[in-house]
Amino acid sequence: MKATKSNDLRNLSESELQKQIAESEQSLVDMRFRQTMGQLESTAAIRTVRRDIARMKTVMKERSLNIKRD
């Protein structure tokens, strides 16, 4: 699973970001369930998804505070 770039996230609308966060969080729950069942092949994917969610939330917080990033 490839990590999402912050610059790509900044080009998304607020609703698209919220939708992507919800999908990623659901994906994370599914991965954790598969991990406990021993069916998850790549445990590093959990880390990647968690960090992607954090990036998306950071972009949303920047927007709410009107912080401009390059």
C-alpha positions as protocol buffer text, in pm:
chain_id: "A"
residue {
  index: 1
  type: MET
  ca { x: 0 y: 0 z: 0 }
}
residue {
  index: 2
  type: LYS
  ca { x: 144 y: 334 z: -103 }
}
residue {
  index: 3
  type: ALA
  ca { x: 126 y: 635 z: 127 }
}
residue {
  index: 4
  type: THR
  ca { x: -79 y: 937 z: 21 }
}
residue {
  index: 5
  type: LYS
  ca { x: 110 y: 1262 z: -35 }
}
residue {
  index: 6
  type: SER
  ca { x: 4 y: 1571 z: 160 }
}
residue {
  index: 7
  type: ASN
  ca { x: 5 y: 1785 z: -153 }
}
residue {
  index: 8
  type: ASP
  ca { x: -244 y: 1548 z: -317 }
}
residue {
  index: 9
  type: LEU
  ca { x: -469 y: 1573 z: -13 }
}
residue {
  index: 10
  type: ARG
  ca { x: -465 y: 1952 z: -18 }
}
residue {
  index: 11
  type: ASN
  ca { x: -618 y: 1944 z: -367 }
}
residue {
  index: 12
  type: LEU
  ca { x: -925 y: 1756 z: -240 }
}
residue {
  index: 13
  type: SER
  ca { x: -1242 y: 1922 z: -120 }
}
residue {
  index: 14
  type: GLU
  ca { x: -1358 y: 1906 z: 241 }
}
residue {
  index: 15
  type: SER
  ca { x: -1625 y: 1645 z: 165 }
}
residue {
  index: 16
  type: GLU
  ca { x: -1382 y: 1430 z: -33 }
}
residue {
  index: 17
  type: LEU
  ca { x: -1137 y: 1437 z: 257 }
}
residue {
  index: 18
  type: GLN
  ca { x: -1407 y: 1337 z: 505 }
}
residue {
  index: 19
  type: LYS
  ca { x: -1517 y: 1054 z: 277 }
}
residue {
  index: 20
  type: GLN
  ca { x: -1159 y: 932 z: 240 }
}
residue {
  index: 21
  type: ILE
  ca { x: -1102 y: 945 z: 617 }
}
residue {
  index: 22
  type: ALA
  ca { x: -1414 y: 737 z: 677 }
}
residue {
  index: 23
  type: GLU
  ca { x: -1308 y: 481 z: 417 }
}
residue {
  index: 24
  type: SER
  ca { x: -956 y: 461 z: 558 }
}
residue {
  index: 25
  type: GLU
  ca { x: -1083 y: 418 z: 913 }
}
residue {
  index: 26
  type: GLN
  ca { x: -1311 y: 135 z: 800 }
}
residue {
  index: 27
  type: SER
  ca { x: -1020 y: -21 z: 614 }
}
residue {
  index: 28
  type: LEU
  ca { x: -809 y: 2 z: 930 }
}
residue {
  index: 29
  type: VAL
  ca { x: -1076 y: -177 z: 1134 }
}
residue {
  index: 30
  type: ASP
  ca { x: -1092 y: -453 z: 872 }
}
residue {
  index: 31
  type: MET
  ca { x: -712 y: -487 z: 870 }
}
residue {
  index: 32
  type: ARG
  ca { x: -698 y: -512 z: 1249 }
}
residue {
  index: 33
  type: PHE
  ca { x: -967 y: -780 z: 1243 }
}
residue {
  index: 34
  type: ARG
  ca { x: -781 y: -978 z: 976 }
}
residue {
  index: 35
  type: GLN
  ca { x: -460 y: -941 z: 1177 }
}
residue {
  index: 36
  type: THR
  ca { x: -616 y: -1095 z: 1486 }
}
residue {
  index: 37
  type: MET
  ca { x: -748 y: -1379 z: 1271 }
}
residue {
  index: 38
  type: GLY
  ca { x: -401 y: -1433 z: 1124 }
}
residue {
  index: 39
  type: GLN
  ca { x: -514 y: -1352 z: 770 }
}
residue {
  index: 40
  type: LEU
  ca { x: -333 y: -1020 z: 717 }
}
residue {
  index: 41
  type: GLU
  ca { x: -31 y: -1060 z: 491 }
}
residue {
  index: 42
  type: SER
  ca { x: 129 y: -717 z: 538 }
}
residue {
  index: 43
  type: THR
  ca { x: 123 y: -576 z: 889 }
}
residue {
  index: 44
  type: ALA
  ca { x: 305 y: -267 z: 758 }
}
residue {
  index: 45
  type: ALA
  ca { x: -17 y: -172 z: 577 }
}
residue {
  index: 46
  type: ILE
  ca { x: -177 y: -91 z: 913 }
}
residue {
  index: 47
  type: ARG
  ca { x: 96 y: 163 z: 983 }
}
residue {
  index: 48
  type: THR
  ca { x: 58 y: 317 z: 637 }
}
residue {
  index: 49
  type: VAL
  ca { x: -319 y: 357 z: 674 }
}
residue {
  index: 50
  type: ARG
  ca { x: -285 y: 508 z: 1022 }
}
residue {
  index: 51
  type: ARG
  ca { x: -38 y: 764 z: 894 }
}
residue {
  index: 52
  type: ASP
  ca { x: -257 y: 844 z: 592 }
}
residue {
  index: 53
  type: ILE
  ca { x: -549 y: 912 z: 826 }
}
residue {
  index: 54
  type: ALA
  ca { x: -326 y: 1140 z: 1033 }
}
residue {
  index: 55
  type: ARG
  ca { x: -220 y: 1328 z: 719 }
}
residue {
  index: 56
  type: MET
  ca { x: -581 y: 1378 z: 614 }
}
residue {
  index: 57
  type: LYS
  ca { x: -680 y: 1503 z: 959 }
}
residue {
  index: 58
  type: THR
  ca { x: -382 y: 1738 z: 961 }
}
residue {
  index: 59
  type: VAL
  ca { x: -488 y: 1890 z: 629 }
}
residue {
  index: 60
  type: MET
  ca { x: -841 y: 1939 z: 761 }
}
residue {
  index: 61
  type: LYS
  ca { x: -708 y: 2104 z: 1078 }
}
residue {
  index: 62
  type: GLU
  ca { x: -485 y: 2335 z: 872 }
}
residue {
  index: 63
  type: ARG
  ca { x: -789 y: 2441 z: 673 }
}
residue {
  index: 64
  type: SER
  ca { x: -992 y: 2510 z: 986 }
}
residue {
  index: 65
  type: LEU
  ca { x: -710 y: 2727 z: 1120 }
}
residue {
  index: 66
  type: ASN
  ca { x: -649 y: 2887 z: 777 }
}
residue {
  index: 67
  type: ILE
  ca { x: -284 y: 2784 z: 772 }
}
residue {
  index: 68
  type: LYS
  ca { x: -121 y: 2805 z: 430 }
}
residue {
  index: 69
  type: ARG
  ca { x: 135 y: 2534 z: 343 }
}
residue {
  index: 70
  type: ASP
  ca { x: 351 y: 2509 z: 33 }
}
